[in-house]
């Protein structure tokens, strides 16, 4: 008796959760399906399966609407930002977690105290800074501005990892003649691969989705638009092209969704870990 | 320990300081300088061309404080926080409680509910006007077929419904985050407690209200803090979805700032004024964070041991050194 009740309960849970999940991701399904349709077909039917799979919209977006260019810009920006953030956070995390030096607590206090300043309050100074550095309307400017600031959470994650490494390991490295840099790179960093993975995952998703910084820094240089900014401009120019917009949106978000699906176990673990910390 | 002079100590740790150079450079340029520059520029009338020369004291702040559009944007920002936060937290908790029962496929649902979170907010904001479009957008078509409405509504285009629609989209977009947070919280509650409760004959409801919810309290304080802070910054979504419209019905402080600083519709950019609004906004965000931070501390002080324990555990989970499962 009890097992039957359990089975029914589980089945019911599945029905409810699956229906909700379908509604939940419907906007994505609709967007993908619309990118295969014609504008007339979209108006005529609600069905998610298009009459036939047309790839014209994707080709048009990729070539004519210059999404190939935007795609490249986004990839270059993301890879650069993630590399710099990873290295700079790991280096800071290492000295915060393992070294004792004058000013350590002052510096940590300062970066933690400023971590909640909203982007809206800093975008004008950031714009001004990039302009003064002569990097306005360059991809370097966009990369630098997204990288800017201290990534407190990442630094603390690295510090939390490095602080656990037994001191003997470091002594052994010194006796073997490892320099400061070699100890960091060959002894410490290999123990922090999971943290590095977390940082790469979070920063990749964050950078791919960044909008305000590339928007204001490429206002007069369409060649440097990232995917999100490019699609925003596209809507400004072709207001009623639903299928073109959907194809552009699909091109823009599918890479990050696929990336997420591959790394989601680590991502969710990292998110859950961050909240507990 | 041998006494070492300050100079000696600095020299001995020269590599430590060198290792901080990349982070400190970025921090100084983009955070410290930004704080200084915001305050500096907020006392000038400045269009962004050349160096600011026209010092006007606190006039920008007075103008912002007297601008009904600023207060409208401020009110909308708070309305969104107050409406979206409970929505995300409650919905997230309900999903988490269901998914925590560890049946097969629970991870798949979690992933599906999480998808909107990782999707570019700016692009969601561009697709939503189609989904809610009065010209045969799917929401209107479905609602009309179900007989819920007799004619299509202009969800995002009419001042009556735009704010509510934006709020719904915001709840949908970020609830996945809170499912994951709540699940992490639920996993800190030991199974033995539930087993003991079952032996004592407690039903599901009693277990929920006597065990689960009280034990979630410390972590709930942190989750609420993060939720509020997150909902204070909806720029990307709003900018692309409604741009603050129609008639400023969904205008938020960040779209207000953007309009004065970067948008041509307003004529000459007024970066000083926008900075003044930005400073005010930043102070409000920091004040709210600070008050909530104190509350988190008070809740956690009562369970100091537990919090220390969960902190070390949290770091280990985050780094993946010790898998909990």
Interface residues (C-beta under 8 A of the other chain):
Chain A: X10 X13 X14 X17 X18 X21 X24 X25 X26 X27 X28 X30 X31 X34 X42 X43 X46 X84 X87 X88 X89 X91 X92 X94 X95 X99 X100 X101 X102 X107 X110 X111 X114 X116 X117 X118 X119 X120 X121 X122 X123 X124 X125 X126 X127 X128 X129 X145 X147 X148 X149 X150 X155 X157 X160 X161 X164 X180 X181 X184 X192 X194 X195 X197 X198 X205 X208 X209 X211 X212 X216 X219 X227 X228 X229 X231 X232 X235 X242 X245 X246 X249 X252 X253 X256 X257 X260 X261 X264 X266 X267 X268 X269 X270 X271 X272 X273 X274 X275 X276 X277
Chain B: X6 X9 X10 X13 X15 X16 X17 X19 X20 X22 X23 X24 X26 X27 X29 X30 X31 X32 X33 X34 X35 X37 X38 X41 X48 X98 X101 X103 X105 X109 X110 X111 X112 X113 X114 X115 X116 X118 X119 X120 X121 X122 X123 X124 X126 X127 X128 X130 X131 X135 X136 X138 X141 X142 X172 X177 X180 X181 X183 X184 X185 X187 X188 X219 X222 X223 X226 X229 X232 X233 X235 X236 X239 X240 X253 X254 X257 X258 X261 X262 X271 X274 X275 X278 X279 X281 X282 X285 X286 X289 X310 X311 X313 X314 X315 X316 X317 X318 X319 X320 X321
